[in-house]
């Protein structure tokens, strides 16, 4: 991710900072890419720790996308992971409009008053907002369904004992 981010940054600076030489542009891009990589590494590591070992299984991501719980799972571990996943998405209901709509407005204002290149940013922020607004409720519904199924399985396990 860091290398891709640095490459995009490098290409983007040809338009945003044409006065930079290739050497300075490459140095700044490498630095920005490294900072991005370290930041994402820290953030993703913290996020993954909250899920526990369940998130490392390929069937967890598939199960969350489908909203179904596989047959042979540790109910307590999966419940912890699904609850963590739900906690990750819950704030997006209010955070996405709070972040992406002002960024869209700023990009539109910058595109109208200065660089037309900012229309790309406006389209990007609007697309991310729409994507988040559509997927967040769906993810929250699916995690609720999964939690209900895990609760049902837990009660069945307790009555069997």
Residue pairs with C-beta under 8 A, 6 or more apart in sequence:
1 36
1 37
1 40
2 33
2 34
2 36
2 37
2 38
2 40
3 33
3 37
5 32
5 33
5 36
5 37
6 29
6 30
6 32
6 33
6 34
6 36
7 29
7 33
9 28
9 29
9 32
9 33
10 25
10 26
10 29
13 20
13 25
13 28
13 29
14 25
15 115
15 117
16 115
16 117
17 25
20 28
47 88
48 55
50 84
50 87
50 88
51 60
51 80
51 81
51 84
51 85
52 77
52 80
52 81
52 84
53 77
54 60
54 73
54 74
54 77
54 78
54 80
54 81
55 61
55 81
59 70
60 78
60 81
63 69
63 70
63 146
64 82
64 85
64 139
64 142
64 143
64 146
65 142
66 142
67 141
67 142
67 143
67 145
67 146
68 145
68 146
68 149
69 78
69 146
69 149
69 150
69 153
75 150
75 153
75 154
75 157
76 154
78 146
78 150
79 147
79 150
79 151
79 154
82 143
82 146
82 147
82 150
83 143
83 147
85 139
85 143
86 139
86 140
86 143
86 144
86 147
89 136
89 139
89 140
89 143
90 140
92 132
92 136
93 136
93 137
93 140
96 128
96 129
96 132
96 133
96 136
97 129
97 133
100 125
100 126
100 128
100 129
100 132
101 129
103 121
103 125
104 122
104 125
104 126
104 129
107 118
107 119
107 121
107 122
107 124
107 125
108 118
108 119
108 122
110 118
110 121
111 117
111 118
111 119
111 121
111 122
